Amino acid sequence: MKFKTLLLDENAIKRTIVRLSHEILERNGGAESIALVGIKTRGVPLAKAISEGIMRIEKTKVDVGELDITLYRDDLSELDEIPKVNESKIYFDVKGKDIILCDDVIFTGRTVRAAIDAIMQLGRPKSIQLAVLIDRGHRELPIRADYVGKNVPTSLSEVVSVKFEQTDGITNVCILNK
């Protein structure tokens, strides 16, 4: 893939996370009922960063979980004969909570649908909301994000590449051409 453009550098991502943290707190009337769940892989560092943002704003620690949606995907048989399943780490009760699913990019909506299925297997939350760093369009399902860092219209020949220090050694968002 070939580099096309830098969308967000590390500082722009930090500012975006501060804004997302404020929006989540405002919509939910504070942090008391919320829990963040990052969709593996890059939704996890986003969830952790939003959690840190909420801690700085409200001085309240919110639960953060990690969700592996591999077994809930509708294209599981197309991925691999033996798909690699990572462990979900949600050590809190989702019942009655406002669950904020966090992911790096929303594209077709299929990952979010799988994540909702996985969360519902754990219990019945009060609500499920979605926070994404990038909304690139091209939805195939009627799913939208409640909190969006940046809307980026893309072509199907482009790839949005999100990188976080924790997973990639660098923090930025770029567009690549296939």
N, CA, C and O of each residue as an XYZ file, in Angstrom:
712
protein
N       0.834     -1.183      0.000
C       0.000      0.000      0.000
C       0.878      1.245      0.000
O       1.991      1.246      0.525
N       0.355      2.285     -0.592
C       1.121      3.512     -0.766
C       0.523      4.642      0.070
O      -0.688      4.866      0.060
N       1.382      5.340      0.785
C       0.968      6.475      1.615
C       0.325      7.547      0.747
O       0.847      7.903     -0.309
N      -0.831      8.063      1.211
C      -1.504      9.153      0.502
C      -1.455     10.438      1.307
O      -0.994     11.464      0.807
N      -1.929     10.397      2.560
C      -1.946     11.619      3.361
C      -2.034     11.306      4.855
O      -2.575     10.278      5.262
N      -1.499     12.204      5.641
C      -1.613     12.125      7.100
C      -2.880     12.871      7.497
O      -3.032     14.053      7.188
N      -3.796     12.176      8.186
C      -5.043     12.802      8.636
C      -4.889     13.428     10.011
O      -5.269     14.580     10.222
N      -4.330     12.666     10.948
C      -4.163     13.129     12.318
C      -2.789     12.727     12.826
O      -2.379     11.574     12.689
N      -2.080     13.685     13.412
C      -0.826     13.333     14.084
C      -1.145     13.048     15.552
O      -2.307     13.102     15.958
N      -0.137     12.752     16.332
C      -0.343     12.379     17.732
C      -1.063     13.469     18.527
O      -1.963     13.167     19.310
N      -0.679     14.722     18.338
C      -1.320     15.814     19.069
C      -2.776     15.987     18.672
O      -3.620     16.255     19.527
N      -3.085     15.838     17.390
C      -4.474     15.946     16.935
C      -5.315     14.813     17.522
O      -6.476     15.024     17.875
N      -4.744     13.626     17.629
C      -5.455     12.495     18.232
C      -5.707     12.769     19.710
O      -6.794     12.478     20.210
N      -4.735     13.316     20.409
C      -4.921     13.644     21.834
C      -6.049     14.655     22.013
O      -6.883     14.498     22.905
N      -6.085     15.688     21.177
C      -7.162     16.686     21.256
C      -8.517     16.049     20.966
O      -9.512     16.361     21.621
N      -8.547     15.171     19.996
C      -9.785     14.485     19.635
C     -10.282     13.626     20.788
O     -11.482     13.588     21.059
N      -9.388     12.947     21.457
C      -9.769     12.094     22.587
C     -10.310     12.932     23.743
O     -11.244     12.507     24.423
N      -9.743     14.108     23.975
C     -10.267     15.007     25.005
C     -11.707     15.392     24.655
O     -12.585     15.370     25.518
N     -11.944     15.744     23.392
C     -13.289     16.118     22.963
C     -14.265     14.955     23.103
O     -15.377     15.134     23.599
N     -13.855     13.766     22.669
C     -14.717     12.586     22.794
C     -15.050     12.314     24.262
O     -16.190     11.981     24.586
N     -14.072     12.452     25.143
C     -14.283     12.237     26.582
C     -15.344     13.199     27.117
O     -16.240     12.791     27.856
N     -15.241     14.475     26.744
C     -16.228     15.473     27.170
C     -17.622     15.147     26.621
O     -18.614     15.242     27.344
N     -17.692     14.767     25.355
C     -18.985     14.456     24.742
C     -19.651     13.269     25.441
O     -20.857     13.291     25.687
N     -18.883     12.251     25.756
C     -19.418     11.066     26.438
C     -19.949     11.452     27.815
O     -21.043     11.043     28.204
N     -19.175     12.233     28.541
C     -19.613     12.662     29.873
C     -20.867     13.527     29.805
O     -21.775     13.374     30.622
N     -20.919     14.425     28.843
C     -22.074     15.300     28.711
C     -23.336     14.509     28.386
O     -24.380     14.719     29.003
N     -23.243     13.618     27.437
C     -24.422     12.853     27.028
C     -24.930     11.934     28.138
O     -26.133     11.698     28.249
N     -24.017     11.416     28.955
C     -24.390     10.447     29.985
C     -24.534     11.066     31.365
O     -24.742     10.347     32.343
N     -24.427     12.377     31.463
C     -24.602     13.052     32.746
C     -23.540     12.693     33.763
O     -23.822     12.618     34.959
N     -22.319     12.472     33.299
C     -21.206     12.100     34.179
C     -20.740     10.680     33.888
O     -21.140     10.065     32.899
N     -19.891     10.179     34.765
C     -19.224      8.895     34.525
C     -19.791      7.735     35.332
O     -19.334      6.602     35.181
N     -20.770      7.993     36.182
C     -21.219      6.983     37.139
C     -21.715      5.694     36.508
O     -21.449      4.610     37.027
N     -22.437      5.794     35.389
C     -23.065      4.589     34.825
C     -22.337      4.021     33.618
O     -22.781      3.021     33.053
N     -21.228      4.632     33.206
C     -20.603      4.186     31.965
C     -19.463      3.202     32.194
O     -18.819      3.181     33.243
N     -19.244      2.395     31.172
C     -18.082      1.512     31.073
C     -17.644      1.539     29.612
O     -18.476      1.610     28.707
N     -16.358      1.484     29.393
C     -15.802      1.521     28.044
C     -15.350      0.126     27.643
O     -14.741     -0.591     28.436
N     -15.653     -0.253     26.403
C     -15.223     -1.553     25.884
C     -14.554     -1.324     24.543
O     -15.197     -0.902     23.582
N     -13.253     -1.605     24.481
C     -12.495     -1.453     23.250
C     -12.582     -2.712     22.414
O     -12.375     -3.817     22.917
N     -12.892     -2.546     21.125
C     -12.917     -3.674     20.207
C     -11.490     -3.919     19.754
O     -10.836     -3.026     19.217
N     -11.006     -5.150     19.978
C      -9.623     -5.460     19.621
C      -9.427     -5.308     18.125
O     -10.292     -5.737     17.361
N      -8.381     -4.744     17.691
C      -7.150     -4.454     18.413
C      -7.053     -2.976     18.763
O      -6.742     -2.638     19.905
N      -7.310     -2.097     17.817
C      -7.030     -0.681     18.075
C      -8.153      0.078     18.761
O      -8.002      1.265     19.050
N      -9.252     -0.564     19.022
C     -10.284      0.051     19.853
C      -9.891      0.046     21.317
O     -10.381      0.854     22.106
N      -8.993     -0.881     21.677
C      -8.559     -0.990     23.081
C      -7.753      0.221     23.519
O      -8.082      0.813     24.547
N      -6.701      0.624     22.784
C      -5.994      1.836     23.230
C      -6.864      3.084     23.169
O      -6.654      4.014     23.947
N      -7.836      3.126     22.263
C      -8.758      4.261     22.224
C      -9.606      4.284     23.489
O      -9.780      5.340     24.097
N     -10.138      3.128     23.893
C     -10.948      3.050     25.120
C     -10.129      3.461     26.336
O     -10.619      4.190     27.199
N      -8.892      2.999     26.407
C      -8.030      3.346     27.542
C      -7.729      4.844     27.564
O      -7.695      5.453     28.633
N      -7.512      5.434     26.397
C      -7.223      6.870     26.327
C      -8.451      7.687     26.733
O      -8.320      8.692     27.432
N      -9.631      7.268     26.306
C     -10.854      7.965     26.710
C     -11.058      7.819     28.212
O     -11.468      8.769     28.879
N     -10.775      6.640     28.745
C     -10.875      6.426     30.193
C      -9.958      7.383     30.954
O     -10.355      7.964     31.964
N      -8.735      7.541     30.463
C      -7.798      8.478     31.090
C      -8.312      9.914     30.974
O      -8.153     10.710     31.900
N      -8.931     10.244     29.832
C      -9.504     11.572     29.653
C     -10.635     11.826     30.637
O     -10.735     12.911     31.210
N     -11.478     10.833     30.829
C     -12.577     10.953     31.788
C     -12.037     11.102     33.202
O     -12.578     11.871     33.996
N     -10.982     10.376     33.519
C     -10.363     10.468     34.849
C      -9.839     11.887     35.095
O     -10.000     12.424     36.191
N      -9.217     12.493     34.089
C      -8.703     13.853     34.238
C      -9.837     14.867     34.415
O      -9.698     15.835     35.162
N     -10.952     14.641     33.729
C     -12.064     15.589     33.778
C     -12.893     15.412     35.041
O     -13.160     16.385     35.746
N     -13.305     14.180     35.337
C     -14.265     13.904     36.410
C     -13.630     13.365     37.691
O     -14.287     13.285     38.728
N     -12.354     12.998     37.614
C     -11.684     12.361     38.764
C     -12.418     11.074     39.165
O     -12.484     10.720     40.342
N     -12.964     10.388     38.161
C     -13.699      9.146     38.366
C     -13.126      8.078     37.451
O     -12.955      8.297     36.252
N     -12.832      6.922     38.028
C     -12.333      5.795     37.235
C     -13.513      5.041     36.646
O     -14.456      4.696     37.358
N     -13.458      4.787     35.348
C     -14.498      3.998     34.704
C     -13.909      2.644     34.305
O     -12.723      2.532     33.994
N     -14.760      1.628     34.322
C     -14.325      0.294     33.903
C     -13.983      0.305     32.427
O     -14.638      0.968     31.623
N     -12.930     -0.452     32.082
C     -12.517     -0.596     30.689
C     -12.347     -2.080     30.407
O     -11.679     -2.796     31.154
N     -12.956     -2.527     29.328
C     -12.830     -3.920     28.921
C     -12.288     -4.023     27.504
O     -12.250     -3.047     26.755
N     -11.867     -5.248     27.158
C     -11.351     -5.545     25.823
C     -12.225     -6.629     25.219
O     -12.471     -7.658     25.848
N     -12.693     -6.399     23.996
C     -13.624     -7.322     23.361
C     -13.033     -7.886     22.080
O     -12.632     -7.144     21.184
N     -12.986     -9.223     22.007
C     -12.593     -9.910     20.780
C     -13.866    -10.374     20.105
O     -14.619    -11.156     20.684
N     -14.122     -9.911     18.898
C     -15.372    -10.229     18.210
C     -15.217    -11.333     17.175
O     -16.150    -11.587     16.413
N     -14.074    -11.989     17.126
C     -13.789    -12.973     16.084
C     -14.927    -13.974     15.891
O     -15.363    -14.192     14.761
N     -15.410    -14.581     16.962
C     -16.440    -15.622     16.839
C     -17.821    -15.068     16.513
O     -18.742    -15.838     16.240
N     -17.980    -13.763     16.534
C     -19.273    -13.145     16.253
C     -19.345    -12.554     14.844
O     -20.372    -12.003     14.449
N     -18.262    -12.671     14.100
C     -18.224    -12.095     12.757
C     -19.101    -12.890     11.802
O     -19.210    -14.110     11.922
N     -19.726    -12.199     10.853
C     -20.555    -12.904      9.876
C     -19.736    -13.460      8.714
O     -20.268    -14.176      7.866
N     -18.442    -13.133      8.672
C     -17.557    -13.648      7.625
C     -16.501    -14.588      8.195
O     -15.423    -14.735      7.618
N     -16.803    -15.219      9.316
C     -15.832    -16.062     10.015
C     -15.261    -17.146      9.108
O     -14.054    -17.387      9.126
N     -16.101    -17.801      8.319
C     -15.626    -18.895      7.471
C     -14.712    -18.401      6.359
O     -13.940    -19.182      5.802
N     -14.787    -17.119      6.029
C     -13.942    -16.560      4.977
C     -12.568    -16.140      5.493
O     -11.639    -15.963      4.706
N     -12.432    -15.977      6.820
C     -11.187    -15.469      7.388
C     -10.068    -16.495      7.341
O      -8.960    -16.207      6.890
N     -10.377    -17.696      7.814
C      -9.359    -18.724      7.934
C     -10.054    -20.016      8.322
O     -11.139    -19.986      8.903
N      -9.448    -21.138      8.011
C     -10.039    -22.410      8.431
C     -10.097    -22.494      9.947
O     -11.079    -22.974     10.512
N      -9.044    -22.026     10.602
C      -8.994    -21.988     12.057
C      -8.686    -20.556     12.461
O      -7.520    -20.184     12.597
N      -9.734    -19.742     12.655
C      -9.487    -18.332     12.983
C      -8.811    -18.193     14.335
O      -9.061    -18.965     15.261
N      -7.953    -17.196     14.426
C      -7.260    -16.919     15.684
C      -8.202    -16.144     16.599
O      -8.657    -15.051     16.261
N      -8.486    -16.720     17.753
C      -9.391    -16.094     18.707
C      -8.574    -15.561     19.867
O      -7.844    -16.305     20.522
N      -8.703    -14.275     20.115
C      -8.056    -13.663     21.260
C      -9.049    -13.636     22.408
O     -10.249    -13.817     22.204
N      -8.565    -13.418     23.575
C      -9.424    -13.423     24.749
C     -10.049    -12.050     24.975
O      -9.375    -11.022     24.905
N     -11.347    -12.059     25.245
C     -11.995    -10.841     25.688
C     -11.697    -10.673     27.165
O     -11.597    -11.660     27.894
N     -11.555     -9.444     27.611
C     -11.269     -9.153     29.017
C     -12.271     -8.124     29.512
O     -12.003     -6.922     29.516
N     -13.419     -8.613     29.925
C     -14.452     -7.752     30.487
C     -14.753     -8.305     31.871
O     -15.496     -9.276     32.019
N     -14.168     -7.678     32.879
C     -14.238     -8.178     34.249
C     -15.247     -7.414     35.101
O     -15.106     -7.333     36.322
N     -16.249     -6.863     34.458
C     -17.296     -6.140     35.179
C     -18.634     -6.568     34.600
O     -18.705     -7.083     33.484
N     -19.687     -6.352     35.363
C     -21.035     -6.699     34.937
C     -21.545     -5.605     34.001
O     -21.533     -4.428     34.360
N     -21.989     -5.983     32.815
C     -22.502     -5.000     31.864
C     -23.958     -4.640     32.149
O     -24.469     -3.647     31.632
N     -24.613     -5.438     32.962
C     -26.033     -5.230     33.255
C     -26.264     -3.836     33.855
O     -25.640     -3.448     34.842
N     -27.192     -3.098     33.215
C     -27.572     -1.789     33.718
C     -26.595     -0.670     33.421
O     -26.843      0.470     33.814
N     -25.486     -0.956     32.739
C     -24.478      0.072     32.441
C     -24.719      0.677     31.062
O     -25.335      0.061     30.193
N     -24.224      1.883     30.886
C     -24.141      2.501     29.569
C     -22.787      2.084     29.005
O     -21.751      2.616     29.401
N     -22.803      1.140     28.089
C     -21.572      0.602     27.504
C     -21.190      1.462     26.306
O     -21.983      1.655     25.384
N     -19.975      1.968     26.335
C     -19.452      2.736     25.203
C     -18.480      1.829     24.462
O     -17.361      1.605     24.921
N     -18.909      1.305     23.311
C     -18.008      0.527     22.460
C     -17.054      1.502     21.791
O     -17.474      2.548     21.296
N     -15.776      1.163     21.775
C     -14.768      2.033     21.168
C     -14.054      1.272     20.057
O     -13.616      0.137     20.249
N     -13.942      1.908     18.898
C     -13.198      1.313     17.792
C     -12.470      2.417     17.037
O     -12.850      3.587     17.090
N     -11.418      2.019     16.337
C     -10.623      3.017     15.630
C     -11.341      3.572     14.409
O     -11.367      4.786     14.206
N     -11.931      2.688     13.585
C     -12.572      3.122     12.344
C     -13.904      2.406     12.197
O     -13.993      1.202     12.438
N     -14.937      3.135     11.803
C     -16.182      2.489     11.396
C     -16.247      2.573      9.881
O     -16.041      3.627      9.278
N     -16.542      1.420      9.290
C     -16.554      1.303      7.834
C     -17.911      0.729      7.419
O     -18.849      1.497      7.204
N     -18.044     -0.563      7.302
C     -19.295     -1.175      6.853
C     -20.333     -1.284      7.971
O     -21.533     -1.324      7.699
N     -19.884     -1.333      9.215
C     -20.772     -1.515     10.356
C     -20.809     -2.953     10.845
O     -21.407     -3.236     11.882
N     -20.184     -3.860     10.120
C     -20.237     -5.280     10.483
C     -19.477     -5.589     11.774
O     -19.915     -6.435     12.553
N     -18.368     -4.932     12.009
C     -17.619     -5.143     13.251
C     -18.456     -4.699     14.446
O     -18.491     -5.379     15.471
N     -19.118     -3.578     14.315
C     -19.948     -3.065     15.408
C     -21.115     -4.013     15.675
O     -21.444     -4.282     16.831
N     -21.737     -4.516     14.620
C     -22.825     -5.473     14.799
C     -22.348     -6.691     15.569
O     -23.039     -7.165     16.472
N     -21.182     -7.200     15.225
C     -20.613     -8.351     15.928
C     -20.319     -8.003     17.390
O     -20.532     -8.826     18.281
N     -19.834     -6.798     17.630
C     -19.515     -6.376     18.999
C     -20.783     -6.267     19.840
O     -20.782     -6.635     21.015
N     -21.854     -5.769     19.251
C     -23.126     -5.681     19.975
C     -23.602     -7.080     20.350
O     -24.043     -7.305     21.478
N     -23.516     -8.020     19.412
C     -23.886     -9.408     19.708
C     -23.066     -9.954     20.869
O     -23.608    -10.602     21.765
N     -21.766     -9.695     20.856
C     -20.880    -10.202     21.914
C     -21.229     -9.588     23.268
O     -21.254    -10.292     24.277
N     -21.497     -8.290     23.300
C     -21.864     -7.621     24.557
C     -23.177     -8.191     25.091
O     -23.296     -8.442     26.290
N     -24.147     -8.394     24.228
C     -25.456     -8.894     24.663
C     -25.358    -10.309     25.241
O     -26.204    -10.710     26.040
N     -24.337    -11.061     24.845
C     -24.114    -12.383     25.424
C     -23.690    -12.291     26.885
O     -23.843    -13.249     27.643
N     -23.162    -11.142     27.274
C     -22.669    -10.945     28.643
C     -23.743    -10.426     29.592
O     -23.562    -10.474     30.809
N     -24.841     -9.938     29.066
C     -25.896     -9.369     29.898
C     -26.589     -8.250     29.155
O     -26.271     -7.948     28.005
N     -27.548     -7.640     29.838
C     -28.317     -6.570     29.195
C     -27.906     -5.212     29.749
O     -28.283     -4.846     30.862
N     -27.126     -4.464     28.962
C     -26.750     -3.122     29.414
C     -27.932     -2.160     29.320
O     -28.916     -2.428     28.630
N     -27.817     -1.044     30.021
C     -28.827      0.021     29.924
C     -28.857      0.562     28.498
O     -29.924      0.777     27.923
N     -27.662      0.780     27.934
C     -27.541      1.223     26.545
C     -26.187      0.799     26.007
O     -25.256      0.519     26.764
N     -26.096      0.756     24.693
C     -24.817      0.551     24.015
C     -24.641      1.736     23.081
O     -25.483      2.003     22.223
N     -23.537      2.438     23.262
C     -23.200      3.591     22.429
C     -21.886      3.285     21.726
O     -21.149      2.386     22.130
N     -21.599      4.034     20.679
C     -20.401      3.774     19.884
C     -19.554      5.031     19.747
O     -20.044      6.086     19.343
N     -18.275      4.905     20.091
C     -17.296      5.980     19.902
C     -16.229      5.484     18.936
O     -15.642      4.421     19.141
N     -15.981      6.257     17.885
C     -14.953      5.892     16.909
C     -14.035      7.082     16.667
O     -14.445      8.240     16.752
N     -12.797      6.765     16.365
C     -11.854      7.824     16.028
C     -12.136      8.349     14.622
O     -12.107      9.558     14.394
N     -12.411      7.442     13.675
C     -12.637      7.809     12.280
C     -13.911      7.146     11.751
O     -14.109      5.944     11.927
N     -14.767      7.929     11.108
C     -15.906      7.397     10.359
C     -15.597      7.626      8.892
O     -15.564      8.765      8.425
N     -15.371      6.538      8.166
C     -14.976      6.660      6.754
C     -16.117      6.445      5.785
O     -15.909      6.487      4.573
N     -17.336      6.212      6.297
C     -18.478      6.016      5.412
C     -18.559      4.594      4.883
O     -17.911      3.693      5.415
N     -19.352      4.390      3.839
C     -19.538      3.104      3.159
C     -20.270      2.069      4.010
O     -19.953      0.881      3.947
N     -21.235      2.504      4.796
C     -21.972      1.593      5.667
C     -22.787      0.597      4.860
O     -23.404      0.947      3.854
N     -22.781     -0.648      5.315
C     -23.607     -1.709      4.739
C     -24.765     -2.062      5.667
O     -25.730     -2.700      5.245
N     -24.672     -1.653      6.915
C     -25.703     -1.906      7.913
C     -26.152     -0.576      8.502
O     -25.392      0.392      8.483
N     -27.381     -0.509      9.027
C     -27.885      0.762      9.574
C     -27.319      1.043     10.963
O     -28.038      1.039     11.962
N     -26.033      1.283     10.995
C     -25.319      1.533     12.255
C     -24.590      2.857     12.116
O     -23.971      3.135     11.089
N     -24.671      3.680     13.172
C     -23.945      4.951     13.168
C     -23.246      5.121     14.507
O     -23.658      4.552     15.518
N     -22.200      5.899     14.494
C     -21.463      6.177     15.729
C     -22.123      7.331     16.471
O     -22.595      8.289     15.858
N     -22.152      7.228     17.802
C     -22.674      8.302     18.643
C     -21.638      9.405     18.835
O     -21.981     10.577     18.984
N     -20.368      9.011     18.829
C     -19.259      9.943     19.046
C     -18.229      9.676     17.952
O     -17.735      8.556     17.816
N     -17.909     10.708     17.174
C     -16.986     10.557     16.046
C     -15.854     11.557     16.199
O     -16.087     12.755     16.360
N     -14.621     11.052     16.147
C     -13.462     11.929     16.182
C     -13.354     12.750     14.921
O     -13.176     13.967     14.978
N     -13.462     12.083     13.765
C     -13.329     12.783     12.487
C     -14.071     11.985     11.417
O     -13.902     10.771     11.306
N     -14.889     12.677     10.636
C     -15.521     12.081      9.463
C     -14.587     12.255      8.281
O     -14.147     13.366      7.987
N     -14.284     11.155      7.602
C     -13.343     11.191      6.494
C     -13.947     10.444      5.307
O     -13.890      9.215      5.260
N     -14.524     11.169      4.348
C     -15.034     10.483      3.158
C     -13.868      9.813      2.420
O     -12.843     10.441      2.155
N     -14.042      8.545      2.100
C     -12.975      7.803      1.433
C     -13.530      7.076      0.218
O     -14.741      6.906      0.080
N     -12.645      6.658     -0.645
C     -13.033      5.771     -1.740
C     -12.755      4.343     -1.295
O     -12.013      4.113     -0.340
N     -13.347      3.403     -1.982
C     -13.135      1.997     -1.629
C     -11.707      1.542     -1.948
O     -11.277      0.486     -1.483
N     -10.980      2.325     -2.730
C      -9.595      1.968     -3.039
C      -8.622      2.493     -1.987
O      -7.411      2.303     -2.102
N      -9.158      3.152     -0.965
C      -8.314      3.695      0.097
C      -8.476      2.886      1.376
O      -9.501      2.245      1.607
N      -7.440      2.935      2.193
C      -7.428      2.281      3.499
C      -7.113      3.348      4.537
O      -6.191      4.144      4.356
N      -7.880      3.364      5.629
C      -7.578      4.258      6.739
C      -6.725      3.469      7.722
O      -7.161      2.447      8.252
N      -5.526      3.938      7.958
C      -4.574      3.262      8.842
C      -4.440      4.047     10.146
O      -3.908      5.156     10.170
N      -4.940      3.439     11.239
C      -4.830      4.043     12.560
C      -3.735      3.318     13.314
O      -3.704      2.088     13.353
N      -2.844      4.079     13.910
C      -1.752      3.492     14.691
C      -1.707      4.140     16.060
O      -1.862      5.353     16.203
N      -1.490      3.295     17.067
C      -1.318      3.764     18.440
C       0.026      3.279     18.951
O       0.498      2.205     18.577
N       0.628      4.073     19.799
C       1.923      3.744     20.395
C       1.919      2.331     20.980
O       2.873      1.576     20.792
N       0.842      1.975     21.688
C       0.773      0.688     22.384
C       0.813     -0.507     21.429
O       1.342     -1.560     21.784
N       0.264     -0.356     20.233
C       0.190     -1.473     19.296
C       1.165     -1.367     18.135
O       1.547     -2.378     17.546
N       1.573     -0.134     17.801
C       2.350      0.080     16.585
C       3.652      0.857     16.771
O       4.444      0.979     15.836
N       3.873      1.383     17.982
C       5.090      2.142     18.221
C       5.021      3.585     17.762
O       5.992      4.325     17.917
N       3.901      4.001     17.205
C       3.703      5.377     16.728
C       2.203      5.674     16.808
O       1.391      4.751     16.743
N       1.830      6.940     16.946
C       0.427      7.322     17.015
C       0.116      8.288     15.875
O       0.648      9.397     15.831
N      -0.756      7.858     14.946
C      -1.218      8.720     13.872
C      -2.336      8.032     13.105
O      -2.632      6.857     13.323
N      -2.954      8.793     12.198
C      -3.956      8.252     11.280
C      -3.584      8.712      9.888
O      -3.408      9.906      9.645
N      -3.461      7.753      8.963
C      -3.098      8.046      7.576
C      -4.110      7.410      6.633
O      -4.829      6.479      6.995
N      -4.143      7.932      5.430
C      -4.870      7.261      4.344
C      -3.820      6.666      3.414
O      -2.843      7.318      3.047
N      -4.050      5.414      3.045
C      -3.181      4.696      2.128
C      -3.990      4.319      0.890
O      -5.199      4.111      0.982
N      -3.345      4.231     -0.245
C      -3.962      3.703     -1.456
C      -3.615      2.237     -1.585
O      -2.478      1.828     -1.348
N      -4.614      1.446     -1.967
C      -4.381     -0.009     -2.152
C      -3.467     -0.245     -3.321
O      -3.152     -1.392     -3.637
